[in-house]
Amino acid sequence: MSRRLANVTLDNLDDLPRRCRRCVFWELDPVGADRAVEAGDPGLEKEAWISSTLLEWGSCGKIVYVDGVAAGFVLYAPPHYVPRSVAFPTSPVSADAVLLMTAHIIPEFSGGGLGRMLVQGVAKDLTRRGVRAIEAFGDLKWEQPGGCLMPADYLLSVGFKTVRPHLRFPRLRLELKNAVSWREDVEVALERLLGSMSPERALRPV
């Protein structure tokens, strides 16, 4: 089973799930998002946002492929590119951080560590670009798989810490220097694990 990460571009944007491809929850303010939906094609607004963010700031998302099939994605950008971010009770996002907007794993690929792979891909990218931290708005009452928010428990499990508590939407932060060292520790652990397995077992999906 092969896994690879690719930057989100206009060429592979259609590999996102259809609902996510047309969703502009983060990319527009609440009023603008409603207008885009009423106009009938929010996917055009999504495409415009990806295009302008790529041109002005650079890579703003990653897609993970498993055996050539898109299995999940993540989107991220500085908060001033994300109008919806100011609508949360725990805003604003810190000036030195990039906002992890949303992440989604296709249900049939869940449980295989792809979420961690996406977060670490983002961390590696942003570390190279001199960003100090990633922040995200978590949902403590998350019940809807595939929603626009990520469960706070998941963010905590991959290394985020709460920086502004809230009964529903805490703001969480991942210091990238910690993410890099965590990544190195995980790689060492994986090498030891795979080294103790037979080739047949090592190739089986977990």
DRENNU-73118 format. One line per 2 residues: number of its first residue (from 1); their letters; for each residue x, y, z of N, C-alpha, C, O. Coordinates in nm, 4 decimals, padded with zeros to 6 digits. Example, Ala and Ser with C-alpha at 12.3 -4.5 7.8 and 13.67 -1.06 7.14 Angstrom:
2
1 = as = 01.3190 -00.5690 00.7800 01.2300 -00.4500 00.7800 01.3200 -00.3300 00.7800 01.4236 -00.3319 00.8465  01.2850 -00.2250 00.7080 01.3670 -00.1060 00.7140 01.2900 00.0030 00.7870 01.3409 00.1138 00.8039
//
This chain:
206
1 = ms = 00.0848 -00.1196 00.0000 00.0000 00.0000 00.0000 00.0882 00.1243 00.0000 00.1650 00.1457 00.0938  00.0777 00.2062 -00.1043 00.1593 00.3271 -00.1131 00.0806 00.4485 -00.0639 -00.0392 00.4610 -00.0893
3 = rr = 00.1495 00.5368 00.0062 00.0902 00.6608 00.0544 00.1773 00.7764 00.0099 00.3001 00.7678 00.0132  00.1135 00.8846 -00.0318 00.1913 01.0023 -00.0665 00.1091 01.1277 -00.0391 -00.0139 01.1266 -00.0443
5 = la = 00.1805 01.2351 -00.0101 00.1184 01.3654 00.0097 00.1433 01.4522 -00.1116 00.2516 01.4487 -00.1701  00.0429 01.5308 -00.1497 00.0572 01.6266 -00.2599 -00.0020 01.7592 -00.2163 -00.1008 01.7628 -00.1429
7 = nv = 00.0586 01.8686 -00.2616 00.0025 01.9999 -00.2343 -00.1294 02.0169 -00.3089 -00.1432 01.9716 -00.4226  -00.2258 02.0819 -00.2451 -00.3507 02.1146 -00.3135 -00.3232 02.2220 -00.4183 -00.2632 02.3251 -00.3877
9 = tl = -00.3663 02.1983 -00.5401 -00.3525 02.2949 -00.6492 -00.4844 02.2989 -00.7254 -00.5759 02.2215 -00.6971  -00.4932 02.3891 -00.8217 -00.6137 02.3933 -00.9043 -00.6288 02.2652 -00.9868 -00.7399 02.2286 -01.0252
11 = dn = -00.5175 02.1975 -01.0138 -00.5229 02.0757 -01.0948 -00.5841 01.9577 -01.0205 -00.6483 01.8726 -01.0819  -00.5646 01.9516 -00.8867 -00.6170 01.8357 -00.8131 -00.7293 01.8733 -00.7162 -00.7712 01.7911 -00.6346
13 = ld = -00.7777 01.9967 -00.7252 -00.8830 02.0417 -00.6345 -01.0069 01.9532 -00.6434 -01.0765 01.9333 -00.5438  -01.0340 01.9009 -00.7608 -01.1516 01.8162 -00.7790 -01.1368 01.6791 -00.7131 -01.2319 01.6010 -00.7110
15 = dl = -01.0177 01.6490 -00.6591 -00.9997 01.5239 -00.5855 -01.0574 01.5322 -00.4444 -01.0718 01.4300 -00.3774  -01.0908 01.6538 -00.3986 -01.1578 01.6664 -00.2702 -01.2984 01.6071 -00.2804 -01.3578 01.6074 -00.3882
17 = pr = -01.3522 01.5564 -00.1689 -01.4919 01.5105 -00.1731 -01.5815 01.6226 -00.2265 -01.5565 01.7401 -00.1999  -01.6847 01.5866 -00.3010 -01.7679 01.6871 -00.3683 -01.8217 01.7925 -00.2710 -01.8206 01.9119 -00.3009
19 = rc = -01.8684 01.7473 -00.1554 -01.9234 01.8428 -00.0596 -01.8167 01.9409 -00.0117 -01.8432 02.0602 00.0028  -01.6954 01.8896 00.0130 -01.5855 01.9752 00.0578 -01.5374 02.0660 -00.0549 -01.4985 02.1804 -00.0314
21 = rr = -01.5404 02.0143 -00.1764 -01.4982 02.0936 -00.2936 -01.5848 02.2174 -00.3101 -01.5375 02.3202 -00.3584  -01.7118 02.2084 -00.2702 -01.8056 02.3187 -00.2857 -01.8246 02.3996 -00.1564 -01.8993 02.4975 -00.1552
23 = cv = -01.7588 02.3599 -00.0499 -01.7784 02.4266 00.0788 -01.6890 02.5499 00.0912 -01.5692 02.5433 00.0637  -01.7473 02.6617 00.1324 -01.6702 02.7859 00.1508 -01.6894 02.8396 00.2926 -01.6856 02.9604 00.3159
25 = fw = -01.7101 02.7468 00.3872 -01.7297 02.7847 00.5271 -01.6156 02.8723 00.5771 -01.6394 02.9767 00.6378  -01.4920 02.8303 00.5521 -01.3752 02.9038 00.6016 -01.3331 03.0167 00.5081 -01.2867 03.1216 00.5528
27 = el = -01.3497 02.9944 00.3799 -01.2924 03.0856 00.2805 -01.3659 03.2190 00.2702 -01.3086 03.3169 00.2222  -01.4916 03.2248 00.3143 -01.5707 03.3477 00.3084 -01.6280 03.3787 00.4459 -01.6388 03.2901 00.5307
29 = dp = -01.6647 03.5045 00.4679 -01.7345 03.5390 00.5919 -01.8756 03.4797 00.5844 -01.9199 03.4413 00.4762  -01.9475 03.4713 00.6981 -02.0789 03.4069 00.6969 -02.1752 03.4626 00.5928 -02.2453 03.3860 00.5267
31 = vg = -02.1796 03.5941 00.5772 -02.2706 03.6542 00.4793 -02.2281 03.6177 00.3374 -02.3115 03.5813 00.2546  -02.0982 03.6277 00.3098 -02.0482 03.5934 00.1771 -02.0709 03.4478 00.1428 -02.1015 03.4146 00.0283
33 = ad = -02.0559 03.3590 00.2433 -02.0781 03.2166 00.2197 -02.2239 03.1903 00.1841 -02.2534 03.1131 00.0929  -02.3151 03.2551 00.2569 -02.4578 03.2377 00.2261 -02.4898 03.2862 00.0845 -02.5663 03.2224 00.0121
35 = ra = -02.4310 03.3985 00.0462 -02.4550 03.4508 -00.0885 -02.4015 03.3561 -00.1955 -02.4646 03.3366 -00.2994  -02.2854 03.2977 -00.1693 -02.2271 03.2050 -00.2662 -02.3161 03.0830 -00.2852 -02.3333 03.0346 -00.3971
37 = ve = -02.3725 03.0337 -00.1755 -02.4616 02.9175 -00.1834 -02.5888 02.9548 -00.2598 -02.6362 02.8790 -00.3443  -02.6430 03.0725 -00.2288 -02.7651 03.1181 -00.2976 -02.7404 03.1376 -00.4470 -02.8298 03.1148 -00.5286
39 = ag = -02.6187 03.1798 -00.4828 -02.5865 03.2005 -00.6236 -02.5768 03.0692 -00.7004 -02.5853 03.0667 -00.8232  -02.5590 02.9599 -00.6260 -02.5673 02.8289 -00.6899 -02.4377 02.7573 -00.7170 -02.4410 02.6386 -00.7493
41 = dp = -02.3219 02.8233 -00.7055 -02.1970 02.7533 -00.7335 -02.0841 02.8020 -00.6425 -01.9935 02.8718 -00.6878  -02.0895 02.7653 -00.5146 -01.9815 02.8046 -00.4240 -01.8469 02.7446 -00.4623 -01.7422 02.7917 -00.4177
43 = gl = -01.8501 02.6397 -00.5459 -01.7241 02.5807 -00.5911 -01.6357 02.6792 -00.6649 -01.5131 02.6692 -00.6591  -01.6964 02.7743 -00.7343 -01.6178 02.8774 -00.8018 -01.5456 02.9664 -00.7027 -01.4316 03.0066 -00.7259
45 = ek = -01.6131 02.9976 -00.5903 -01.5500 03.0782 -00.4857 -01.4350 03.0013 -00.4207 -01.3318 03.0591 -00.3865  -01.4539 02.8717 -00.4041 -01.3482 02.7873 -00.3485 -01.2254 02.7907 -00.4391 -01.1126 02.8061 -00.3923
47 = ea = -01.2486 02.7762 -00.5677 -01.1399 02.7785 -00.6652 -01.0692 02.9131 -00.6642 -00.9465 02.9187 -00.6713  -01.1452 03.0210 -00.6554 -01.0858 03.1546 -00.6528 -01.0009 03.1736 -00.5285 -00.8940 03.2344 -00.5346
49 = wi = -01.0480 03.1217 -00.4152 -00.9719 03.1345 -00.2900 -00.8411 03.0570 -00.2985 -00.7357 03.1086 -00.2615  -00.8474 02.9335 -00.3470 -00.7259 02.8530 -00.3606 -00.6275 02.9243 -00.4523 -00.5087 02.9330 -00.4213
51 = ss = -00.6761 02.9753 -00.5645 -00.5893 03.0407 -00.6620 -00.5197 03.1628 -00.6020 -00.3981 03.1774 -00.6146  -00.5962 03.2500 -00.5372 -00.5363 03.3726 -00.4841 -00.4420 03.3426 -00.3680 -00.3382 03.4075 -00.3548
53 = tl = -00.4763 03.2456 -00.2842 -00.3896 03.2121 -00.1707 -00.2591 03.1503 -00.2192 -00.1523 03.1811 -00.1664  -00.2672 03.0633 -00.3195 -00.1451 03.0055 -00.3759 -00.0543 03.1139 -00.4333 00.0671 03.1107 -00.4131
55 = le = -00.1127 03.2093 -00.5046 -00.0333 03.3144 -00.5674 00.0286 03.4093 -00.4655 00.1434 03.4510 -00.4806  -00.0472 03.4432 -00.3623 -00.0019 03.5448 -00.2675 00.0808 03.4875 -00.1528 00.1731 03.5528 -00.1041
57 = wg = 00.0482 03.3659 -00.1096 00.1134 03.3114 00.0102 00.1874 03.1806 -00.0147 00.2923 03.1559 00.0447  00.1329 03.0973 -00.1024 00.1963 02.9690 -00.1299 00.1061 02.8534 -00.0923 -00.0148 02.8709 -00.0771
59 = sc = 00.1641 02.7352 -00.0771 00.0886 02.6130 -00.0490 -00.0055 02.6313 00.0687 00.0345 02.6806 00.1742  -00.1326 02.5909 00.0501 -00.2328 02.6111 00.1551 -00.3149 02.4855 00.1801 -00.4216 02.4926 00.2411
61 = gk = -00.2669 02.3710 00.1339 -00.3394 02.2476 00.1584 -00.2621 02.1270 00.1092 -00.1714 02.1385 00.0268  -00.2999 02.0102 00.1618 -00.2372 01.8859 00.1189 -00.3448 01.7786 00.1041 -00.4431 01.7755 00.1781
63 = iv = -00.3231 01.6911 00.0065 -00.4091 01.5749 -00.0141 -00.3231 01.4505 00.0070 -00.2103 01.4435 -00.0417  -00.3767 01.3523 00.0799 -00.3058 01.2257 00.0966 -00.3707 01.1233 00.0049 -00.4927 01.1068 00.0035
65 = yv = -00.2865 01.0551 -00.0715 -00.3326 00.9518 -00.1652 -00.2863 00.8147 -00.1151 -00.1725 00.7980 -00.0714  -00.3758 00.7190 -00.1225 -00.3436 00.5805 -00.0893 -00.3641 00.4973 -00.2154 -00.4757 00.4844 -00.2657
67 = dg = -00.2554 00.4416 -00.2650 -00.2607 00.3661 -00.3915 -00.3273 00.4474 -00.5025 -00.4050 00.3946 -00.5821  -00.2951 00.5767 -00.5060 -00.3457 00.6636 -00.6112 -00.4846 00.7193 -00.5889 -00.5334 00.7976 -00.6704
69 = va = -00.5499 00.6804 -00.4793 -00.6854 00.7272 -00.4493 -00.6792 00.8346 -00.3412 -00.6146 00.8154 -00.2382  -00.7462 00.9478 -00.3643 -00.7486 01.0541 -00.2633 -00.8216 01.0036 -00.1392 -00.9387 00.9663 -00.1461
71 = ag = -00.7511 01.0026 -00.0248 -00.8063 00.9458 00.0980 -00.8349 01.0510 00.2047 -00.9023 01.0220 00.3035  -00.7845 01.1723 00.1859 -00.8070 01.2775 00.2845 -00.7342 01.4041 00.2448 -00.6523 01.4045 00.1529
73 = fv = -00.7655 01.5120 00.3158 -00.7014 01.6394 00.2831 -00.7002 01.7296 00.4061 -00.7683 01.7041 00.5055  -00.6214 01.8347 00.3962 -00.6150 01.9373 00.5002 -00.5947 02.0718 00.4313 -00.5262 02.0801 00.3294
75 = ly = -00.6545 02.1774 00.4872 -00.6363 02.3136 00.4370 -00.5861 02.4021 00.5497 -00.6258 02.3852 00.6650  -00.4983 02.4973 00.5163 -00.4406 02.5860 00.6173 -00.3967 02.7158 00.5520 -00.3651 02.7190 00.4331
77 = ap = -00.3950 02.8230 00.6307 -00.3553 02.9547 00.5786 -00.3418 03.0514 00.6948 -00.3964 03.0267 00.8023  -00.2693 03.1623 00.6748 -00.2658 03.2670 00.7774 -00.4074 03.3175 00.8033 -00.4899 03.3189 00.7119
79 = ph = -00.4365 03.3589 00.9263 -00.5750 03.3950 00.9605 -00.6342 03.5074 00.8768 -00.7557 03.5107 00.8573  -00.5517 03.6006 00.8260 -00.6102 03.7084 00.7464 -00.6581 03.6609 00.6089 -00.7224 03.7368 00.5364
81 = yv = -00.6274 03.5368 00.5729 -00.6825 03.4775 00.4510 -00.8111 03.4003 00.4799 -00.8752 03.3491 00.3882  -00.8482 03.3922 00.6070 -00.9589 03.3059 00.6481 -01.0646 03.3899 00.7195 -01.0622 03.3997 00.8422
83 = pr = -01.1576 03.4508 00.6449 -01.2557 03.5411 00.7040 -01.3375 03.4797 00.8180 -01.3700 03.5491 00.9143  -01.3710 03.3513 00.8086 -01.4540 03.2895 00.9107 -01.3845 03.2841 01.0472 -01.4513 03.2730 01.1500
85 = sv = -01.2522 03.2917 01.0486 -01.1795 03.2742 01.1743 -01.2160 03.3781 01.2797 -01.2084 03.3503 01.3994  -01.2556 03.4980 01.2360 -01.2872 03.6035 01.3346 -01.4257 03.5845 01.3947 -01.4623 03.6566 01.4875
87 = af = -01.5033 03.4894 01.3443 -01.6393 03.4686 01.3934 -01.6441 03.3801 01.5183 -01.7502 03.3643 01.5786  -01.5307 03.3227 01.5573 -01.5299 03.2316 01.6709 -01.5096 03.3063 01.8019 -01.4383 03.4066 01.8046
89 = pt = -01.5704 03.2598 01.9105 -01.5569 03.3282 02.0399 -01.4159 03.3251 02.0966 -01.3827 03.4049 02.1842  -01.3325 03.2339 02.0478 -01.1947 03.2262 02.0981 -01.0942 03.2870 02.0003 -00.9736 03.2663 02.0137
91 = sp = -01.1445 03.3626 01.9014 -01.0535 03.4326 01.8111 -00.9987 03.5557 01.8840 -01.0541 03.5946 01.9868  -00.8911 03.6183 01.8337 -00.8251 03.5901 01.7061 -00.7135 03.4868 01.7194 -00.6638 03.4598 01.8287
93 = vs = -00.6761 03.4303 01.6059 -00.5599 03.3435 01.5985 -00.4355 03.4277 01.6240 -00.4286 03.5434 01.5825  -00.3377 03.3697 01.6920 -00.2144 03.4425 01.7242 -00.1436 03.4907 01.5981 -00.1483 03.4256 01.4937
95 = ad = -00.0783 03.6052 01.6094 -00.0151 03.6671 01.4928 00.0982 03.5830 01.4346 00.1299 03.5954 01.3163  00.1596 03.4974 01.5167 00.2729 03.4170 01.4680 00.2308 03.2786 01.4203 00.3161 03.1941 01.3935
97 = av = 00.1008 03.2545 01.4094 00.0529 03.1200 01.3768 -00.0228 03.1176 01.2442 -00.0774 03.2185 01.1997  -00.0244 03.0004 01.1832 -00.1083 02.9719 01.0664 -00.2270 02.8904 01.1153 -00.2124 02.8056 01.2034
99 = ll = -00.3444 02.9157 01.0586 -00.4652 02.8464 01.1009 -00.4828 02.7153 01.0251 -00.4846 02.7136 00.9020  -00.4956 02.6067 01.0988 -00.5344 02.4791 01.0414 -00.6864 02.4829 01.0273 -00.7581 02.4674 01.1262
101 = mt = -00.7348 02.5031 00.9076 -00.8765 02.5301 00.8849 -00.9612 02.4050 00.9021 -01.0527 02.4023 00.9844  -00.9314 02.3036 00.8262 -01.0110 02.1816 00.8304 -00.9284 02.0646 00.7814 -00.8314 02.0819 00.7077
103 = ah = -00.9676 01.9459 00.8227 -00.9040 01.8221 00.7767 -01.0107 01.7144 00.7706 -01.1042 01.7134 00.8506  -00.9961 01.6253 00.6764 -01.0978 01.5209 00.6586 -01.0327 01.3961 00.6011 -00.9536 01.4026 00.5070
105 = ii = -01.0678 01.2827 00.6599 -01.0257 01.1528 00.6072 -01.1495 01.0790 00.5591 -01.2484 01.0690 00.6317  -01.1444 01.0274 00.4370 -01.2561 00.9489 00.3843 -01.2809 00.8306 00.4786 -01.1857 00.7617 00.5151
107 = pe = -01.4060 00.8049 00.5191 -01.4343 00.7035 00.6208 -01.3670 00.5683 00.5987 -01.3182 00.5077 00.6940  -01.3638 00.5208 00.4761 -01.3058 00.3879 00.4529 -01.1541 00.3845 00.4744 -01.0943 00.2770 00.4796
109 = fs = -01.0923 00.5022 00.4870 -00.9481 00.5078 00.5121 -00.9154 00.5509 00.6549 -00.7985 00.5706 00.6879  -01.0167 00.5659 00.7397 -00.9927 00.6136 00.8755 -00.9244 00.5062 00.9597 -00.9345 00.3869 00.9311
111 = gg = -00.8553 00.5510 01.0634 -00.7903 00.4576 01.1535 -00.6540 00.4103 01.1083 -00.5930 00.3258 01.1738  -00.6050 00.4634 00.9970 -00.4762 00.4181 00.9452 -00.3618 00.5156 00.9647 -00.2545 00.4971 00.9072
113 = gl = -00.3825 00.6187 01.0444 -00.2759 00.7148 01.0704 -00.2620 00.8239 00.9661 -00.1644 00.8989 00.9678  -00.3586 00.8341 00.8746 -00.3474 00.9355 00.7695 -00.3643 01.0766 00.8244 -00.3048 01.1710 00.7724
115 = gr = -00.4453 01.0916 00.9293 -00.4620 01.2234 00.9897 -00.3309 01.2764 01.0451 -00.2967 01.3929 01.0248  -00.2583 01.1916 01.1145 -00.1276 01.2319 01.1662 -00.0316 01.2638 01.0516 00.0479 01.3574 01.0599
117 = ml = -00.0401 01.1859 00.9462 00.0466 01.2094 00.8299 00.0197 01.3471 00.7710 00.1131 01.4181 00.7336  -00.1073 01.3853 00.7626 -00.1421 01.5174 00.7095 -00.0907 01.6289 00.8008 -00.0312 01.7256 00.7533
119 = vq = -00.1135 01.6157 00.9305 -00.0695 01.7191 01.0245 00.0825 01.7340 01.0195 00.1347 01.8455 01.0215  00.1525 01.6219 01.0131 00.2980 01.6298 01.0074 00.3462 01.6884 00.8745 00.4479 01.7576 00.8704
121 = gv = 00.2733 01.6608 00.7658 00.3084 01.7230 00.6380 00.2943 01.8738 00.6436 00.3778 01.9469 00.5904  00.1879 01.9202 00.7084 00.1679 02.0649 00.7260 00.2797 02.1225 00.8123 00.3369 02.2264 00.7796
123 = ak = 00.3108 02.0542 00.9232 00.4153 02.1023 01.0135 00.5501 02.1141 00.9423 00.6226 02.2117 00.9618  00.5832 02.0157 00.8608 00.7100 02.0171 00.7876 00.7142 02.1335 00.6889 00.8150 02.2034 00.6778
125 = dl = 00.6042 02.1531 00.6178 00.5961 02.2620 00.5205 00.6124 02.3974 00.5879 00.6908 02.4809 00.5427  00.5382 02.4190 00.6963 00.5408 02.5496 00.7620 00.6724 02.5751 00.8349 00.7167 02.6896 00.8440
127 = tr = 00.7346 02.4707 00.8865 00.8649 02.4874 00.9504 00.9674 02.5379 00.8501 01.0477 02.6257 00.8815  00.9646 02.4825 00.7296 01.0555 02.5284 00.6239 01.0308 02.6747 00.5898 01.1223 02.7452 00.5472
129 = rg = 00.9071 02.7205 00.6083 00.8710 02.8575 00.5714 00.8840 02.9551 00.6893 00.8451 03.0715 00.6792  00.9381 02.9069 00.7990 00.9668 02.9955 00.9119 00.8490 03.0265 01.0014 00.8554 03.1199 01.0813
131 = vr = 00.7402 02.9493 00.9898 00.6229 02.9705 01.0753 00.6486 02.9064 01.2114 00.7060 02.7978 01.2198  00.6061 02.9738 01.3173 00.6358 02.9262 01.4524 00.5350 02.8269 01.5068 00.5704 02.7406 01.5871
133 = ai = 00.4080 02.8378 01.4638 00.3062 02.7535 01.5260 00.1860 02.7361 01.4329 00.1656 02.8133 01.3393  00.1075 02.6325 01.4617 -00.0208 02.6094 01.3973 -00.1285 02.6224 01.5043 -00.1128 02.5710 01.6150
135 = ea = -00.2373 02.6907 01.4716 -00.3501 02.6970 01.5632 -00.4755 02.6467 01.4926 -00.4834 02.6460 01.3698  -00.5722 02.6050 01.5718 -00.6977 02.5522 01.5164 -00.8091 02.5732 01.6177 -00.7853 02.5778 01.7384
137 = fg = -00.9297 02.5857 01.5672 -01.0482 02.5888 01.6522 -01.1039 02.4465 01.6590 -01.1469 02.3908 01.5581  -01.1025 02.3899 01.7771 -01.1559 02.2553 01.7940 -01.3019 02.2582 01.8349 -01.3531 02.3606 01.8801
139 = dl = -01.3675 02.1457 01.8189 -01.5082 02.1321 01.8576 -01.5175 02.0253 01.9666 -01.4926 01.9074 01.9413  -01.5537 02.0677 02.0882 -01.5641 01.9740 02.1999 -01.6893 01.8872 02.1920 -01.6983 01.7858 02.2612
141 = kw = -01.7850 01.9253 02.1095 -01.9083 01.8481 02.0959 -01.9209 01.7919 01.9539 -02.0308 01.7777 01.9002  -01.8076 01.7611 01.8962 -01.8041 01.7133 01.7581 -01.8768 01.5810 01.7452 -01.8451 01.4848 01.8151
143 = eq = -01.9738 01.5763 01.6560 -02.0497 01.4536 01.6329 -02.0676 01.4237 01.4848 -02.1120 01.3149 01.4482  -02.0334 01.5192 01.4000 -02.0637 01.5067 01.2575 -01.9376 01.4796 01.1759 -01.8648 01.5735 01.1439
145 = pg = -01.9097 01.3535 01.1412 -01.7938 01.3254 01.0559 -01.8040 01.4029 00.9251 -01.9101 01.4100 00.8632  -01.6928 01.4598 00.8853 -01.6923 01.5349 00.7607 -01.7351 01.6789 00.7761 -01.7504 01.7492 00.6763
147 = gc = -01.7552 01.7257 00.9000 -01.7914 01.8647 00.9207 -01.6731 01.9567 00.8963 -01.5615 01.9112 00.8716  -01.6987 02.0862 00.9034 -01.5932 02.1837 00.8731 -01.4967 02.2054 00.9890 -01.3876 02.2592 00.9698
149 = lm = -01.5358 02.1640 01.1087 -01.4492 02.1755 01.2255 -01.3907 02.0394 01.2602 -01.4453 01.9354 01.2233  -01.2787 02.0418 01.3317 -01.2151 01.9187 01.3747 -01.2441 01.8947 01.5222 -01.2555 01.9904 01.5988
151 = pa = -01.2561 01.7688 01.5634 -01.2794 01.7405 01.7051 -01.1600 01.7850 01.7894 -01.0449 01.7578 01.7553  -01.1889 01.8529 01.8986 -01.0807 01.9007 01.9854 -00.9975 01.7839 02.0378 -00.8758 01.7958 02.0516
153 = dy = -01.0619 01.6719 02.0670 -00.9892 01.5562 02.1193 -00.8846 01.5068 02.0205 -00.7755 01.4656 02.0599  -00.9185 01.5110 01.8912 -00.8214 01.4680 01.7903 -00.7009 01.5612 01.7879 -00.5865 01.5159 01.7841
155 = ll = -00.7272 01.6914 01.7903 -00.6169 01.7874 01.7883 -00.5258 01.7689 01.9094 -00.4035 01.7761 01.8974  -00.5854 01.7452 02.0255 -00.5049 01.7212 02.1453 -00.4216 01.5940 02.1305 -00.3092 01.5872 02.1802
157 = sv = -00.4761 01.4941 02.0626 -00.4056 01.3662 02.0489 -00.2845 01.3747 01.9584 -00.1944 01.2913 01.9682  -00.2801 01.4753 01.8688 -00.1646 01.4877 01.7800 -00.0699 01.5996 01.8239 00.0164 01.6422 01.7471
159 = gf = -00.0864 01.6471 01.9479 00.0130 01.7383 02.0049 -00.0298 01.8814 02.0286 00.0484 01.9599 02.0823  -00.1520 01.9186 01.9904 -00.1984 02.0542 02.0158 -00.2263 02.0743 02.1645 -00.2605 01.9797 02.2355
161 = kt = -00.2115 02.1978 02.2106 -00.2422 02.2357 02.3485 -00.3449 02.3488 02.3470 -00.3427 02.4342 02.2584  -00.4342 02.3489 02.4449 -00.5357 02.4534 02.4532 -00.4726 02.5849 02.4970 -00.4056 02.5910 02.6001
163 = vr = -00.4942 02.6905 02.4181 -00.4423 02.8224 02.4552 -00.5543 02.9181 02.4943 -00.5305 03.0175 02.5628  -00.6763 02.8880 02.4506 -00.7910 02.9664 02.4955 -00.9104 02.8729 02.5117 -00.9703 02.8308 02.4128
165 = ph = -00.9448 02.8407 02.6358 -01.0527 02.7447 02.6604 -01.1895 02.8012 02.6221 -01.2094 02.9226 02.6181  -01.2814 02.7119 02.5946 -01.4196 02.7481 02.5665 -01.5030 02.6217 02.5838 -01.4530 02.5110 02.5634
167 = lr = -01.6297 02.6375 02.6214 -01.7154 02.5212 02.6427 -01.7397 02.4430 02.5145 -01.7685 02.3234 02.5199  -01.7284 02.5082 02.3993 -01.7542 02.4400 02.2721 -01.6379 02.4500 02.1739 -01.5990 02.3502 02.1133
169 = fp = -01.5815 02.5720 02.1577 -01.4823 02.5946 02.0523 -01.3500 02.6474 02.1083 -01.3173 02.7642 02.0873  -01.2731 02.5636 02.1793 -01.1424 02.6093 02.2277 -01.0469 02.6344 02.1115 -01.0565 02.5713 02.0062
171 = rl = -00.9547 02.7279 02.1331 -00.8481 02.7490 02.0349 -00.7257 02.6738 02.0838 -00.6837 02.6878 02.1987  -00.6689 02.5931 01.9936 -00.5559 02.5071 02.0286 -00.4339 02.5442 01.9456 -00.4454 02.6039 01.8385
173 = rl = -00.3177 02.5078 01.9965 -00.1918 02.5504 01.9337 -00.0903 02.4372 01.9356 -00.0781 02.3639 02.0338  -00.0182 02.4246 01.8259 00.0915 02.3294 01.8140 00.2180 02.4070 01.7818 00.2302 02.4655 01.6742
175 = el = 00.3131 02.4075 01.8762 00.4422 02.4718 01.8518 00.5215 02.3856 01.7542 00.5382 02.2656 01.7761  00.5696 02.4460 01.6476 00.6300 02.3653 01.5428 00.7631 02.3038 01.5824 00.8002 02.1991 01.5294
177 = kn = 00.8352 02.3655 01.6733 00.9599 02.3018 01.7170 00.9287 02.1700 01.7883 01.0046 02.0735 01.7786  00.8146 02.1672 01.8610 00.7730 02.0432 01.9252 00.7265 01.9422 01.8219 00.7519 01.8225 01.8354
179 = av = 00.6577 01.9909 01.7178 00.6085 01.9003 01.6139 00.7242 01.8315 01.5423 00.7154 01.7133 01.5091  00.8327 01.9051 01.5186 00.9468 01.8468 01.4489 01.0113 01.7380 01.5337 01.0424 01.6304 01.4827
181 = sw = 01.0319 01.7647 01.6630 01.0929 01.6638 01.7488 01.0002 01.5442 01.7649 01.0464 01.4302 01.7696  00.8681 01.5695 01.7734 00.7711 01.4608 01.7827 00.7796 01.3748 01.6572 00.7751 01.2520 01.6649
183 = re = 00.7918 01.4390 01.5429 00.8005 01.3659 01.4162 00.9238 01.2763 01.4153 00.9167 01.1616 01.3712  01.0366 01.3275 01.4635 01.1579 01.2476 01.4657 01.1418 01.1271 01.5576 01.1863 01.0171 01.5250
185 = dv = 01.0771 01.1485 01.6741 01.0541 01.0381 01.7665 00.9655 00.9316 01.7025 00.9905 00.8121 01.7182  00.8625 00.9746 01.6308 00.7719 00.8796 01.5666 00.8450 00.8008 01.4584 00.8245 00.6802 01.4444
187 = ev = 00.9299 00.8687 01.3824 01.0039 00.7990 01.2769 01.0961 00.6925 01.3352 01.1075 00.5828 01.2804  01.1620 00.7249 01.4467 01.2488 00.6268 01.5121 01.1670 00.5075 01.5596 01.2072 00.3926 01.5416
189 = al = 01.0515 00.5354 01.6207 00.9652 00.4273 01.6691 00.9173 00.3391 01.5545 00.9122 00.2168 01.5677  00.8816 00.4019 01.4407 00.8358 00.3246 01.3258 00.9477 00.2379 01.2694 00.9244 00.1239 01.2292
191 = er = 01.0692 00.2925 01.2666 01.1815 00.2144 01.2159 01.2043 00.0909 01.3024 01.2304 -00.0180 01.2514  01.1940 00.1095 01.4348 01.2124 -00.0049 01.5246 01.1010 -00.1066 01.5067 01.1247 -00.2274 01.5054
193 = ll = 00.9781 -00.0554 01.4928 00.8640 -00.1450 01.4771 00.8753 -00.2253 01.3478 00.8599 -00.3475 01.3475  00.9024 -00.1546 01.2375 00.9105 -00.2226 01.1080 01.0304 -00.3158 01.1021 01.0266 -00.4191 01.0353
195 = gs = 01.1379 -00.2784 01.1731 01.2560 -00.3631 01.1736 01.2331 -00.4958 01.2438 01.3031 -00.5937 01.2180  01.1335 -00.4983 01.3338 01.1054 -00.6216 01.4078 00.9999 -00.7077 01.3407 00.9648 -00.8146 01.3907
197 = ms = 00.9494 -00.6606 01.2271 00.8424 -00.7328 01.1578 00.8966 -00.8019 01.0336 00.9964 -00.7594 00.9755  00.8309 -00.9059 00.9953 00.8652 -00.9691 00.8682 00.8197 -00.8776 00.7558 00.7290 -00.7971 00.7769
199 = pe = 00.8794 -00.8867 00.6358 00.8362 -00.8016 00.5239 00.6870 -00.8126 00.4965 00.6222 -00.7131 00.4640  00.6313 -00.9347 00.5097 00.4894 -00.9512 00.4810 00.4044 -00.8714 00.5794 00.3097 -00.8035 00.5398
201 = ra = 00.4385 -00.8797 00.7072 00.3609 -00.8086 00.8092 00.3794 -00.6589 00.7968 00.2858 -00.5820 00.8189  00.5004 -00.6173 00.7612 00.5287 -00.4743 00.7536 00.4467 -00.4060 00.6439 00.4191 -00.2863 00.6516
203 = lr = 00.4081 -00.4829 00.5418 00.3360 -00.4228 00.4306 00.1857 -00.4202 00.4540 00.1129 -00.3581 00.3765  00.1380 -00.4851 00.5575 -00.0064 -00.4876 00.5830 -00.0516 -00.3541 00.6388 00.0170 -00.2956 00.7226
205 = pv = -00.1668 -00.3048 00.5933 -00.2186 -00.1795 00.6508 -00.2570 -00.1970 00.7959 -00.3077 -00.3020 00.8352  -00.2334 -00.0952 00.8748 -00.2661 -00.1003 01.0171 -00.4046 -00.0417 01.0379 -00.4529 -00.0359 01.1510
//
